[in-house]
Amino acid sequence: MAKKITLACSECGSRNYSSTANQENQTERRVLKKFCKNCNAHTVHRETK
């Protein structure tokens, strides 16, 4: 079953993106490099609760 997750910018903390993730055997939080409109740059976005 897919679970909805939110991605937050590691620089400014704004929550810009949402995605779905398979919750089976997931032990680590997802980390992606995405564009942040507040920072106006590509930054690392981490999964939040």
C-alpha positions in Angstrom: 0.0 0.0 0.0 1.3 3.4 -1.0 1.8 6.1 1.7 1.7 9.9 1.0 5.0 11.6 2.0 6.0 15.3 2.1 9.4 16.6 1.0 10.9 19.6 2.8 13.9 21.7 1.7 17.0 21.2 3.9 18.1 24.8 3.5 14.9 26.8 4.3 12.6 24.1 5.6 9.7 24.9 3.3 7.5 21.9 2.3 7.4 22.1 -1.5 6.7 18.6 -2.8 4.5 15.6 -2.0 4.8 12.1 -3.4 3.8 8.5 -2.7 6.1 5.9 -1.4 5.8 2.2 -0.9 6.0 1.6 2.9 7.1 -2.0 2.7 10.7 -2.4 4.1 11.4 1.3 4.2 13.8 2.1 7.0 15.4 5.3 5.8 13.9 8.7 4.8 13.8 9.5 1.2 16.3 12.2 0.0 16.0 13.9 -3.4 17.5 16.9 -5.1 14.7 19.2 -6.2 14.2 22.9 -7.1 13.1 25.1 -4.2 11.2 28.2 -5.3 12.0 30.0 -2.0 15.8 29.4 -2.3 15.7 29.8 -6.1 18.1 26.9 -6.4 18.3 23.1 -6.6 18.7 21.9 -3.0 18.3 18.6 -1.1 14.8 17.8 -0.1 14.2 15.2 2.7 11.1 13.3 3.6 9.1 14.6 6.6 6.4 13.1 8.7 
